[in-house]
């Protein structure tokens, strides 16, 4: 992963105002979305992926490659799931 792009997407200034919607532009039928739903982090409503966490939605919205950042998010979740209640 390109660490500098990740830092810009997470920490850098937004090019646009924050996303006031939790909808992210990702295929609702992909495996990664299924995993997000299983973890309780997203839902699929009317064919759209809605993140339940606005901060995660903002980060994904600013990311140049939504699927790559979604995969990184899932890796963080999987790596910490046994240590977080």
PyMOL Python script that loads the backbone (N, CA, C, O; Angstrom):
from pymol import cmd

cmd.read_pdbstr("""\
ATOM      1  N   UNK A   1       0.849  -1.189   0.000  1.00  0.00           N
ATOM      2  CA  UNK A   1       0.000   0.000   0.000  1.00  0.00           C
ATOM      3  C   UNK A   1       0.887   1.241   0.000  1.00  0.00           C
ATOM      4  O   UNK A   1       1.974   1.250   0.577  1.00  0.00           O
ATOM      5  N   UNK A   2       0.413   2.250  -0.637  1.00  0.00           N
ATOM      6  CA  UNK A   2       1.129   3.523  -0.690  1.00  0.00           C
ATOM      7  C   UNK A   2       0.831   4.277   0.596  1.00  0.00           C
ATOM      8  O   UNK A   2      -0.232   4.882   0.734  1.00  0.00           O
ATOM      9  N   UNK A   3       1.758   4.243   1.528  1.00  0.00           N
ATOM     10  CA  UNK A   3       1.528   4.833   2.847  1.00  0.00           C
ATOM     11  C   UNK A   3       1.235   6.321   2.771  1.00  0.00           C
ATOM     12  O   UNK A   3       0.437   6.823   3.562  1.00  0.00           O
ATOM     13  N   UNK A   4       1.849   7.036   1.852  1.00  0.00           N
ATOM     14  CA  UNK A   4       1.599   8.473   1.767  1.00  0.00           C
ATOM     15  C   UNK A   4       0.185   8.762   1.293  1.00  0.00           C
ATOM     16  O   UNK A   4      -0.437   9.712   1.769  1.00  0.00           O
ATOM     17  N   UNK A   5      -0.330   7.975   0.378  1.00  0.00           N
ATOM     18  CA  UNK A   5      -1.725   8.163  -0.042  1.00  0.00           C
ATOM     19  C   UNK A   5      -2.666   7.858   1.102  1.00  0.00           C
ATOM     20  O   UNK A   5      -3.668   8.549   1.291  1.00  0.00           O
ATOM     21  N   UNK A   6      -2.346   6.820   1.869  1.00  0.00           N
ATOM     22  CA  UNK A   6      -3.182   6.471   3.018  1.00  0.00           C
ATOM     23  C   UNK A   6      -3.182   7.608   4.025  1.00  0.00           C
ATOM     24  O   UNK A   6      -4.233   7.972   4.552  1.00  0.00           O
ATOM     25  N   UNK A   7      -2.006   8.174   4.299  1.00  0.00           N
ATOM     26  CA  UNK A   7      -1.938   9.287   5.236  1.00  0.00           C
ATOM     27  C   UNK A   7      -2.728  10.483   4.734  1.00  0.00           C
ATOM     28  O   UNK A   7      -3.413  11.137   5.521  1.00  0.00           O
ATOM     29  N   UNK A   8      -2.651  10.782   3.453  1.00  0.00           N
ATOM     30  CA  UNK A   8      -3.399  11.920   2.907  1.00  0.00           C
ATOM     31  C   UNK A   8      -4.897  11.676   2.997  1.00  0.00           C
ATOM     32  O   UNK A   8      -5.650  12.592   3.328  1.00  0.00           O
ATOM     33  N   UNK A   9      -5.342  10.460   2.710  1.00  0.00           N
ATOM     34  CA  UNK A   9      -6.775  10.162   2.755  1.00  0.00           C
ATOM     35  C   UNK A   9      -7.301  10.237   4.177  1.00  0.00           C
ATOM     36  O   UNK A   9      -8.427  10.677   4.405  1.00  0.00           O
ATOM     37  N   UNK A  10      -6.484   9.806   5.136  1.00  0.00           N
ATOM     38  CA  UNK A  10      -6.937   9.784   6.526  1.00  0.00           C
ATOM     39  C   UNK A  10      -6.682  11.108   7.228  1.00  0.00           C
ATOM     40  O   UNK A  10      -7.564  11.624   7.914  1.00  0.00           O
ATOM     41  N   UNK A  11      -5.494  11.661   7.065  1.00  0.00           N
ATOM     42  CA  UNK A  11      -5.094  12.831   7.839  1.00  0.00           C
ATOM     43  C   UNK A  11      -5.072  14.135   7.056  1.00  0.00           C
ATOM     44  O   UNK A  11      -5.170  15.213   7.643  1.00  0.00           O
ATOM     45  N   UNK A  12      -4.946  14.048   5.767  1.00  0.00           N
ATOM     46  CA  UNK A  12      -4.788  15.248   4.954  1.00  0.00           C
ATOM     47  C   UNK A  12      -6.051  16.067   4.850  1.00  0.00           C
ATOM     48  O   UNK A  12      -7.140  15.604   5.191  1.00  0.00           O
ATOM     49  N   UNK A  13      -5.897  17.292   4.375  1.00  0.00           N
ATOM     50  CA  UNK A  13      -7.064  18.158   4.219  1.00  0.00           C
ATOM     51  C   UNK A  13      -7.971  17.638   3.107  1.00  0.00           C
ATOM     52  O   UNK A  13      -7.511  17.106   2.097  1.00  0.00           O
ATOM     53  N   UNK A  14      -9.245  17.807   3.321  1.00  0.00           N
ATOM     54  CA  UNK A  14     -10.221  17.391   2.316  1.00  0.00           C
ATOM     55  C   UNK A  14     -10.192  18.365   1.151  1.00  0.00           C
ATOM     56  O   UNK A  14     -10.057  19.573   1.348  1.00  0.00           O
ATOM     57  N   UNK A  15     -10.318  17.843  -0.062  1.00  0.00           N
ATOM     58  CA  UNK A  15     -10.382  18.703  -1.236  1.00  0.00           C
ATOM     59  C   UNK A  15     -11.760  19.335  -1.355  1.00  0.00           C
ATOM     60  O   UNK A  15     -11.930  20.383  -1.978  1.00  0.00           O
ATOM     61  N   UNK A  16     -12.722  18.689  -0.757  1.00  0.00           N
ATOM     62  CA  UNK A  16     -14.100  19.161  -0.781  1.00  0.00           C
ATOM     63  C   UNK A  16     -14.609  19.156   0.648  1.00  0.00           C
ATOM     64  O   UNK A  16     -13.967  18.584   1.528  1.00  0.00           O
ATOM     65  N   UNK A  17     -15.753  19.783   0.895  1.00  0.00           N
ATOM     66  CA  UNK A  17     -16.323  19.725   2.241  1.00  0.00           C
ATOM     67  C   UNK A  17     -16.572  18.272   2.646  1.00  0.00           C
ATOM     68  O   UNK A  17     -16.705  17.406   1.781  1.00  0.00           O
ATOM     69  N   UNK A  18     -16.638  17.995   3.952  1.00  0.00           N
ATOM     70  CA  UNK A  18     -16.860  16.628   4.399  1.00  0.00           C
ATOM     71  C   UNK A  18     -18.134  16.035   3.801  1.00  0.00           C
ATOM     72  O   UNK A  18     -19.101  16.739   3.510  1.00  0.00           O
ATOM     73  N   UNK A  19     -18.098  14.731   3.632  1.00  0.00           N
ATOM     74  CA  UNK A  19     -19.240  13.990   3.118  1.00  0.00           C
ATOM     75  C   UNK A  19     -20.306  13.941   4.206  1.00  0.00           C
ATOM     76  O   UNK A  19     -20.077  13.360   5.268  1.00  0.00           O
ATOM     77  N   UNK A  20     -21.459  14.538   3.958  1.00  0.00           N
ATOM     78  CA  UNK A  20     -22.526  14.505   4.956  1.00  0.00           C
ATOM     79  C   UNK A  20     -23.449  13.320   4.740  1.00  0.00           C
ATOM     80  O   UNK A  20     -24.474  13.183   5.409  1.00  0.00           O
ATOM     81  N   UNK A  21     -23.081  12.477   3.810  1.00  0.00           N
ATOM     82  CA  UNK A  21     -23.800  11.236   3.561  1.00  0.00           C
ATOM     83  C   UNK A  21     -22.878  10.106   3.960  1.00  0.00           C
ATOM     84  O   UNK A  21     -21.657  10.258   3.921  1.00  0.00           O
ATOM     85  N   UNK A  22     -23.429   9.004   4.334  1.00  0.00           N
ATOM     86  CA  UNK A  22     -22.599   7.855   4.657  1.00  0.00           C
ATOM     87  C   UNK A  22     -22.556   6.868   3.495  1.00  0.00           C
ATOM     88  O   UNK A  22     -22.030   5.765   3.644  1.00  0.00           O
ATOM     89  N   UNK A  23     -23.100   7.249   2.342  1.00  0.00           N
ATOM     90  CA  UNK A  23     -23.086   6.393   1.160  1.00  0.00           C
ATOM     91  C   UNK A  23     -21.710   6.468   0.505  1.00  0.00           C
ATOM     92  O   UNK A  23     -21.174   7.554   0.285  1.00  0.00           O
ATOM     93  N   UNK A  24     -21.149   5.306   0.197  1.00  0.00           N
ATOM     94  CA  UNK A  24     -19.868   5.253  -0.504  1.00  0.00           C
ATOM     95  C   UNK A  24     -20.054   4.530  -1.831  1.00  0.00           C
ATOM     96  O   UNK A  24     -20.878   3.623  -1.951  1.00  0.00           O
ATOM     97  N   UNK A  25     -19.282   4.942  -2.815  1.00  0.00           N
ATOM     98  CA  UNK A  25     -19.407   4.424  -4.173  1.00  0.00           C
ATOM     99  C   UNK A  25     -18.593   3.143  -4.336  1.00  0.00           C
ATOM    100  O   UNK A  25     -17.478   3.157  -4.857  1.00  0.00           O
ATOM    101  N   UNK A  26     -19.175   2.039  -3.881  1.00  0.00           N
ATOM    102  CA  UNK A  26     -18.540   0.726  -3.955  1.00  0.00           C
ATOM    103  C   UNK A  26     -19.617  -0.266  -4.394  1.00  0.00           C
ATOM    104  O   UNK A  26     -20.781  -0.128  -4.018  1.00  0.00           O
ATOM    105  N   UNK A  27     -19.231  -1.259  -5.183  1.00  0.00           N
ATOM    106  CA  UNK A  27     -20.170  -2.288  -5.627  1.00  0.00           C
ATOM    107  C   UNK A  27     -20.776  -2.991  -4.415  1.00  0.00           C
ATOM    108  O   UNK A  27     -20.044  -3.607  -3.640  1.00  0.00           O
ATOM    109  N   UNK A  28     -22.091  -2.914  -4.232  1.00  0.00           N
ATOM    110  CA  UNK A  28     -22.719  -3.506  -3.048  1.00  0.00           C
ATOM    111  C   UNK A  28     -22.670  -5.033  -3.018  1.00  0.00           C
ATOM    112  O   UNK A  28     -23.002  -5.640  -2.000  1.00  0.00           O
ATOM    113  N   UNK A  29     -22.264  -5.654  -4.114  1.00  0.00           N
ATOM    114  CA  UNK A  29     -22.255  -7.118  -4.187  1.00  0.00           C
ATOM    115  C   UNK A  29     -20.863  -7.723  -4.023  1.00  0.00           C
ATOM    116  O   UNK A  29     -20.705  -8.940  -4.115  1.00  0.00           O
ATOM    117  N   UNK A  30     -19.847  -6.884  -3.779  1.00  0.00           N
ATOM    118  CA  UNK A  30     -18.489  -7.426  -3.664  1.00  0.00           C
ATOM    119  C   UNK A  30     -18.268  -8.056  -2.280  1.00  0.00           C
ATOM    120  O   UNK A  30     -18.977  -7.753  -1.320  1.00  0.00           O
ATOM    121  N   UNK A  31     -17.270  -8.935  -2.210  1.00  0.00           N
ATOM    122  CA  UNK A  31     -16.969  -9.647  -0.966  1.00  0.00           C
ATOM    123  C   UNK A  31     -16.619  -8.693   0.166  1.00  0.00           C
ATOM    124  O   UNK A  31     -16.975  -8.937   1.319  1.00  0.00           O
ATOM    125  N   UNK A  32     -15.924  -7.611  -0.158  1.00  0.00           N
ATOM    126  CA  UNK A  32     -15.516  -6.663   0.878  1.00  0.00           C
ATOM    127  C   UNK A  32     -16.732  -6.012   1.537  1.00  0.00           C
ATOM    128  O   UNK A  32     -16.746  -5.810   2.752  1.00  0.00           O
ATOM    129  N   UNK A  33     -17.731  -5.689   0.755  1.00  0.00           N
ATOM    130  CA  UNK A  33     -18.950  -5.099   1.328  1.00  0.00           C
ATOM    131  C   UNK A  33     -19.664  -6.136   2.191  1.00  0.00           C
ATOM    132  O   UNK A  33     -20.172  -5.808   3.263  1.00  0.00           O
ATOM    133  N   UNK A  34     -19.703  -7.372   1.734  1.00  0.00           N
ATOM    134  CA  UNK A  34     -20.315  -8.440   2.535  1.00  0.00           C
ATOM    135  C   UNK A  34     -19.623  -8.536   3.896  1.00  0.00           C
ATOM    136  O   UNK A  34     -20.285  -8.698   4.921  1.00  0.00           O
ATOM    137  N   UNK A  35     -18.281  -8.434   3.903  1.00  0.00           N
ATOM    138  CA  UNK A  35     -17.538  -8.475   5.158  1.00  0.00           C
ATOM    139  C   UNK A  35     -17.871  -7.271   6.036  1.00  0.00           C
ATOM    140  O   UNK A  35     -18.055  -7.416   7.244  1.00  0.00           O
ATOM    141  N   UNK A  36     -17.948  -6.088   5.437  1.00  0.00           N
ATOM    142  CA  UNK A  36     -18.311  -4.892   6.210  1.00  0.00           C
ATOM    143  C   UNK A  36     -19.660  -5.068   6.877  1.00  0.00           C
ATOM    144  O   UNK A  36     -19.835  -4.712   8.042  1.00  0.00           O
ATOM    145  N   UNK A  37     -20.613  -5.616   6.139  1.00  0.00           N
ATOM    146  CA  UNK A  37     -21.952  -5.843   6.695  1.00  0.00           C
ATOM    147  C   UNK A  37     -21.873  -6.847   7.843  1.00  0.00           C
ATOM    148  O   UNK A  37     -22.506  -6.649   8.880  1.00  0.00           O
ATOM    149  N   UNK A  38     -21.104  -7.919   7.670  1.00  0.00           N
ATOM    150  CA  UNK A  38     -20.947  -8.919   8.729  1.00  0.00           C
ATOM    151  C   UNK A  38     -20.333  -8.323   9.989  1.00  0.00           C
ATOM    152  O   UNK A  38     -20.695  -8.712  11.099  1.00  0.00           O
ATOM    153  N   UNK A  39     -19.410  -7.385   9.826  1.00  0.00           N
ATOM    154  CA  UNK A  39     -18.783  -6.725  10.976  1.00  0.00           C
ATOM    155  C   UNK A  39     -19.672  -5.632  11.567  1.00  0.00           C
ATOM    156  O   UNK A  39     -19.327  -5.049  12.595  1.00  0.00           O
ATOM    157  N   UNK A  40     -20.799  -5.350  10.940  1.00  0.00           N
ATOM    158  CA  UNK A  40     -21.698  -4.312  11.441  1.00  0.00           C
ATOM    159  C   UNK A  40     -21.222  -2.908  11.131  1.00  0.00           C
ATOM    160  O   UNK A  40     -21.634  -1.953  11.790  1.00  0.00           O
ATOM    161  N   UNK A  41     -20.352  -2.770  10.129  1.00  0.00           N
ATOM    162  CA  UNK A  41     -19.804  -1.462   9.795  1.00  0.00           C
ATOM    163  C   UNK A  41     -20.536  -0.783   8.648  1.00  0.00           C
ATOM    164  O   UNK A  41     -20.364   0.414   8.417  1.00  0.00           O
ATOM    165  N   UNK A  42     -21.356  -1.551   7.926  1.00  0.00           N
ATOM    166  CA  UNK A  42     -22.062  -1.000   6.766  1.00  0.00           C
ATOM    167  C   UNK A  42     -23.355  -1.767   6.558  1.00  0.00           C
ATOM    168  O   UNK A  42     -23.571  -2.842   7.117  1.00  0.00           O
ATOM    169  N   UNK A  43     -24.196  -1.179   5.741  1.00  0.00           N
ATOM    170  CA  UNK A  43     -25.419  -1.837   5.313  1.00  0.00           C
ATOM    171  C   UNK A  43     -25.629  -1.538   3.845  1.00  0.00           C
ATOM    172  O   UNK A  43     -25.053  -0.595   3.304  1.00  0.00           O
ATOM    173  N   UNK A  44     -26.451  -2.341   3.208  1.00  0.00           N
ATOM    174  CA  UNK A  44     -26.797  -2.100   1.810  1.00  0.00           C
ATOM    175  C   UNK A  44     -28.274  -1.757   1.776  1.00  0.00           C
ATOM    176  O   UNK A  44     -29.124  -2.568   2.145  1.00  0.00           O
ATOM    177  N   UNK A  45     -28.572  -0.530   1.324  1.00  0.00           N
ATOM    178  CA  UNK A  45     -29.940  -0.032   1.276  1.00  0.00           C
ATOM    179  C   UNK A  45     -30.211   0.471  -0.132  1.00  0.00           C
ATOM    180  O   UNK A  45     -29.502   1.340  -0.640  1.00  0.00           O
ATOM    181  N   UNK A  46     -31.234  -0.078  -0.750  1.00  0.00           N
ATOM    182  CA  UNK A  46     -31.605   0.323  -2.113  1.00  0.00           C
ATOM    183  C   UNK A  46     -30.419   0.250  -3.074  1.00  0.00           C
ATOM    184  O   UNK A  46     -30.264   1.106  -3.945  1.00  0.00           O
ATOM    185  N   UNK A  47     -29.587  -0.771  -2.911  1.00  0.00           N
ATOM    186  CA  UNK A  47     -28.459  -0.960  -3.815  1.00  0.00           C
ATOM    187  C   UNK A  47     -27.264  -0.069  -3.548  1.00  0.00           C
ATOM    188  O   UNK A  47     -26.324  -0.045  -4.342  1.00  0.00           O
ATOM    189  N   UNK A  48     -27.281   0.668  -2.438  1.00  0.00           N
ATOM    190  CA  UNK A  48     -26.159   1.547  -2.086  1.00  0.00           C
ATOM    191  C   UNK A  48     -25.515   1.072  -0.793  1.00  0.00           C
ATOM    192  O   UNK A  48     -26.188   0.588   0.117  1.00  0.00           O
ATOM    193  N   UNK A  49     -24.197   1.222  -0.733  1.00  0.00           N
ATOM    194  CA  UNK A  49     -23.459   0.861   0.474  1.00  0.00           C
ATOM    195  C   UNK A  49     -23.457   2.066   1.396  1.00  0.00           C
ATOM    196  O   UNK A  49     -22.988   3.144   1.031  1.00  0.00           O
ATOM    197  N   UNK A  50     -23.989   1.869   2.600  1.00  0.00           N
ATOM    198  CA  UNK A  50     -24.020   2.946   3.591  1.00  0.00           C
ATOM    199  C   UNK A  50     -23.142   2.547   4.768  1.00  0.00           C
ATOM    200  O   UNK A  50     -23.391   1.545   5.439  1.00  0.00           O
ATOM    201  N   UNK A  51     -22.115   3.346   5.003  1.00  0.00           N
ATOM    202  CA  UNK A  51     -21.248   3.128   6.154  1.00  0.00           C
ATOM    203  C   UNK A  51     -21.993   3.580   7.399  1.00  0.00           C
ATOM    204  O   UNK A  51     -22.676   4.604   7.376  1.00  0.00           O
ATOM    205  N   UNK A  52     -21.871   2.834   8.477  1.00  0.00           N
ATOM    206  CA  UNK A  52     -22.523   3.208   9.721  1.00  0.00           C
ATOM    207  C   UNK A  52     -21.681   4.187  10.524  1.00  0.00           C
ATOM    208  O   UNK A  52     -22.164   4.793  11.480  1.00  0.00           O
ATOM    209  N   UNK A  53     -20.429   4.339  10.135  1.00  0.00           N
ATOM    210  CA  UNK A  53     -19.516   5.273  10.792  1.00  0.00           C
ATOM    211  C   UNK A  53     -19.196   6.404   9.817  1.00  0.00           C
ATOM    212  O   UNK A  53     -18.607   6.174   8.760  1.00  0.00           O
ATOM    213  N   UNK A  54     -19.588   7.621  10.177  1.00  0.00           N
ATOM    214  CA  UNK A  54     -19.393   8.768   9.280  1.00  0.00           C
ATOM    215  C   UNK A  54     -17.908   9.043   9.013  1.00  0.00           C
ATOM    216  O   UNK A  54     -17.545   9.423   7.900  1.00  0.00           O
ATOM    217  N   UNK A  55     -17.050   8.856  10.017  1.00  0.00           N
ATOM    218  CA  UNK A  55     -15.614   9.096   9.804  1.00  0.00           C
ATOM    219  C   UNK A  55     -15.058   8.124   8.767  1.00  0.00           C
ATOM    220  O   UNK A  55     -14.271   8.518   7.908  1.00  0.00           O
ATOM    221  N   UNK A  56     -15.461   6.861   8.842  1.00  0.00           N
ATOM    222  CA  UNK A  56     -15.015   5.884   7.842  1.00  0.00           C
ATOM    223  C   UNK A  56     -15.541   6.260   6.465  1.00  0.00           C
ATOM    224  O   UNK A  56     -14.830   6.115   5.470  1.00  0.00           O
ATOM    225  N   UNK A  57     -16.777   6.739   6.395  1.00  0.00           N
ATOM    226  CA  UNK A  57     -17.348   7.167   5.111  1.00  0.00           C
ATOM    227  C   UNK A  57     -16.563   8.340   4.542  1.00  0.00           C
ATOM    228  O   UNK A  57     -16.305   8.386   3.340  1.00  0.00           O
ATOM    229  N   UNK A  58     -16.181   9.290   5.396  1.00  0.00           N
ATOM    230  CA  UNK A  58     -15.401  10.446   4.937  1.00  0.00           C
ATOM    231  C   UNK A  58     -14.044  10.014   4.390  1.00  0.00           C
ATOM    232  O   UNK A  58     -13.600  10.510   3.355  1.00  0.00           O
ATOM    233  N   UNK A  59     -13.388   9.088   5.089  1.00  0.00           N
ATOM    234  CA  UNK A  59     -12.082   8.607   4.638  1.00  0.00           C
ATOM    235  C   UNK A  59     -12.218   7.894   3.301  1.00  0.00           C
ATOM    236  O   UNK A  59     -11.438   8.147   2.383  1.00  0.00           O
ATOM    237  N   UNK A  60     -13.194   7.011   3.185  1.00  0.00           N
ATOM    238  CA  UNK A  60     -13.396   6.301   1.919  1.00  0.00           C
ATOM    239  C   UNK A  60     -13.766   7.262   0.804  1.00  0.00           C
ATOM    240  O   UNK A  60     -13.359   7.072  -0.342  1.00  0.00           O
ATOM    241  N   UNK A  61     -14.534   8.292   1.131  1.00  0.00           N
ATOM    242  CA  UNK A  61     -14.945   9.273   0.128  1.00  0.00           C
ATOM    243  C   UNK A  61     -13.741  10.034  -0.429  1.00  0.00           C
ATOM    244  O   UNK A  61     -13.722  10.388  -1.607  1.00  0.00           O
ATOM    245  N   UNK A  62     -12.731  10.286   0.419  1.00  0.00           N
ATOM    246  CA  UNK A  62     -11.540  11.034  -0.013  1.00  0.00           C
ATOM    247  C   UNK A  62     -10.489  10.148  -0.659  1.00  0.00           C
ATOM    248  O   UNK A  62      -9.563  10.649  -1.297  1.00  0.00           O
ATOM    249  N   UNK A  63     -10.621   8.850  -0.502  1.00  0.00           N
ATOM    250  CA  UNK A  63      -9.619   7.923  -1.026  1.00  0.00           C
ATOM    251  C   UNK A  63      -9.674   7.861  -2.548  1.00  0.00           C
ATOM    252  O   UNK A  63     -10.759   7.827  -3.129  1.00  0.00           O
ATOM    253  N   UNK A  64      -8.504   7.847  -3.201  1.00  0.00           N
ATOM    254  CA  UNK A  64      -8.494   7.781  -4.663  1.00  0.00           C
ATOM    255  C   UNK A  64      -8.974   6.433  -5.205  1.00  0.00           C
ATOM    256  O   UNK A  64      -9.489   6.365  -6.321  1.00  0.00           O
ATOM    257  N   UNK A  65      -8.810   5.363  -4.426  1.00  0.00           N
ATOM    258  CA  UNK A  65      -9.246   4.027  -4.836  1.00  0.00           C
ATOM    259  C   UNK A  65     -10.053   3.440  -3.684  1.00  0.00           C
ATOM    260  O   UNK A  65      -9.482   2.906  -2.733  1.00  0.00           O
ATOM    261  N   UNK A  66     -11.370   3.535  -3.766  1.00  0.00           N
ATOM    262  CA  UNK A  66     -12.232   3.118  -2.659  1.00  0.00           C
ATOM    263  C   UNK A  66     -12.008   1.665  -2.260  1.00  0.00           C
ATOM    264  O   UNK A  66     -11.933   1.353  -1.071  1.00  0.00           O
ATOM    265  N   UNK A  67     -11.902   0.783  -3.234  1.00  0.00           N
ATOM    266  CA  UNK A  67     -11.771  -0.635  -2.919  1.00  0.00           C
ATOM    267  C   UNK A  67     -10.458  -0.932  -2.203  1.00  0.00           C
ATOM    268  O   UNK A  67     -10.432  -1.746  -1.280  1.00  0.00           O
ATOM    269  N   UNK A  68      -9.374  -0.288  -2.611  1.00  0.00           N
ATOM    270  CA  UNK A  68      -8.093  -0.504  -1.950  1.00  0.00           C
ATOM    271  C   UNK A  68      -8.169  -0.074  -0.477  1.00  0.00           C
ATOM    272  O   UNK A  68      -7.666  -0.774   0.402  1.00  0.00           O
ATOM    273  N   UNK A  69      -8.792   1.064  -0.217  1.00  0.00           N
ATOM    274  CA  UNK A  69      -8.892   1.551   1.158  1.00  0.00           C
ATOM    275  C   UNK A  69      -9.873   0.725   1.969  1.00  0.00           C
ATOM    276  O   UNK A  69      -9.696   0.555   3.175  1.00  0.00           O
ATOM    277  N   UNK A  70     -10.897   0.216   1.322  1.00  0.00           N
ATOM    278  CA  UNK A  70     -11.835  -0.671   1.989  1.00  0.00           C
ATOM    279  C   UNK A  70     -11.119  -1.948   2.424  1.00  0.00           C
ATOM    280  O   UNK A  70     -11.339  -2.441   3.530  1.00  0.00           O
ATOM    281  N   UNK A  71     -10.276  -2.473   1.563  1.00  0.00           N
ATOM    282  CA  UNK A  71      -9.497  -3.665   1.915  1.00  0.00           C
ATOM    283  C   UNK A  71      -8.554  -3.374   3.078  1.00  0.00           C
ATOM    284  O   UNK A  71      -8.392  -4.214   3.964  1.00  0.00           O
ATOM    285  N   UNK A  72      -7.934  -2.201   3.088  1.00  0.00           N
ATOM    286  CA  UNK A  72      -7.051  -1.827   4.202  1.00  0.00           C
ATOM    287  C   UNK A  72      -7.848  -1.721   5.496  1.00  0.00           C
ATOM    288  O   UNK A  72      -7.394  -2.184   6.543  1.00  0.00           O
ATOM    289  N   UNK A  73      -9.027  -1.119   5.436  1.00  0.00           N
ATOM    290  CA  UNK A  73      -9.890  -1.000   6.615  1.00  0.00           C
ATOM    291  C   UNK A  73     -10.235  -2.386   7.151  1.00  0.00           C
ATOM    292  O   UNK A  73     -10.174  -2.621   8.358  1.00  0.00           O
ATOM    293  N   UNK A  74     -10.594  -3.290   6.265  1.00  0.00           N
ATOM    294  CA  UNK A  74     -10.927  -4.649   6.694  1.00  0.00           C
ATOM    295  C   UNK A  74      -9.729  -5.354   7.319  1.00  0.00           C
ATOM    296  O   UNK A  74      -9.893  -6.118   8.271  1.00  0.00           O
ATOM    297  N   UNK A  75      -8.538  -5.112   6.803  1.00  0.00           N
ATOM    298  CA  UNK A  75      -7.342  -5.729   7.398  1.00  0.00           C
ATOM    299  C   UNK A  75      -7.112  -5.209   8.812  1.00  0.00           C
ATOM    300  O   UNK A  75      -6.737  -5.976   9.699  1.00  0.00           O
ATOM    301  N   UNK A  76      -7.335  -3.909   9.031  1.00  0.00           N
ATOM    302  CA  UNK A  76      -7.209  -3.351  10.385  1.00  0.00           C
ATOM    303  C   UNK A  76      -8.238  -3.983  11.313  1.00  0.00           C
ATOM    304  O   UNK A  76      -7.914  -4.362  12.438  1.00  0.00           O
ATOM    305  N   UNK A  77      -9.464  -4.096  10.848  1.00  0.00           N
ATOM    306  CA  UNK A  77     -10.534  -4.682  11.664  1.00  0.00           C
ATOM    307  C   UNK A  77     -10.197  -6.129  12.008  1.00  0.00           C
ATOM    308  O   UNK A  77     -10.305  -6.532  13.166  1.00  0.00           O
ATOM    309  N   UNK A  78      -9.792  -6.903  11.019  1.00  0.00           N
ATOM    310  CA  UNK A  78      -9.464  -8.308  11.255  1.00  0.00           C
ATOM    311  C   UNK A  78      -8.271  -8.459  12.193  1.00  0.00           C
ATOM    312  O   UNK A  78      -8.239  -9.376  13.014  1.00  0.00           O
ATOM    313  N   UNK A  79      -7.299  -7.573  12.077  1.00  0.00           N
ATOM    314  CA  UNK A  79      -6.106  -7.654  12.921  1.00  0.00           C
ATOM    315  C   UNK A  79      -6.400  -7.306  14.372  1.00  0.00           C
ATOM    316  O   UNK A  79      -5.695  -7.760  15.273  1.00  0.00           O
ATOM    317  N   UNK A  80      -7.432  -6.507  14.607  1.00  0.00           N
ATOM    318  CA  UNK A  80      -7.715  -6.052  15.968  1.00  0.00           C
ATOM    319  C   UNK A  80      -8.965  -6.668  16.571  1.00  0.00           C
ATOM    320  O   UNK A  80      -9.284  -6.383  17.725  1.00  0.00           O
ATOM    321  N   UNK A  81      -9.682  -7.501  15.833  1.00  0.00           N
ATOM    322  CA  UNK A  81     -10.972  -7.976  16.321  1.00  0.00           C
ATOM    323  C   UNK A  81     -10.884  -8.767  17.619  1.00  0.00           C
ATOM    324  O   UNK A  81     -11.826  -8.729  18.411  1.00  0.00           O
ATOM    325  N   UNK A  82      -9.799  -9.476  17.866  1.00  0.00           N
ATOM    326  CA  UNK A  82      -9.672 -10.235  19.108  1.00  0.00           C
ATOM    327  C   UNK A  82      -9.289  -9.366  20.298  1.00  0.00           C
ATOM    328  O   UNK A  82      -9.446  -9.790  21.443  1.00  0.00           O
ATOM    329  N   UNK A  83      -8.790  -8.161  20.049  1.00  0.00           N
ATOM    330  CA  UNK A  83      -8.336  -7.311  21.147  1.00  0.00           C
ATOM    331  C   UNK A  83      -9.286  -6.166  21.459  1.00  0.00           C
ATOM    332  O   UNK A  83      -9.036  -5.394  22.385  1.00  0.00           O
ATOM    333  N   UNK A  84     -10.375  -6.043  20.699  1.00  0.00           N
ATOM    334  CA  UNK A  84     -11.331  -4.953  20.913  1.00  0.00           C
ATOM    335  C   UNK A  84     -12.692  -5.549  21.218  1.00  0.00           C
ATOM    336  O   UNK A  84     -13.159  -6.452  20.524  1.00  0.00           O
ATOM    337  N   UNK A  85     -13.325  -5.030  22.270  1.00  0.00           N
ATOM    338  CA  UNK A  85     -14.684  -5.495  22.618  1.00  0.00           C
ATOM    339  C   UNK A  85     -15.719  -4.721  21.867  1.00  0.00           C
ATOM    340  O   UNK A  85     -16.914  -4.970  22.029  1.00  0.00           O
TER     341      UNK A  85
END
""", "prot")
cmd.dss("prot")
cmd.show_as("cartoon", "prot")
cmd.util.cbc("prot")
cmd.orient("prot")
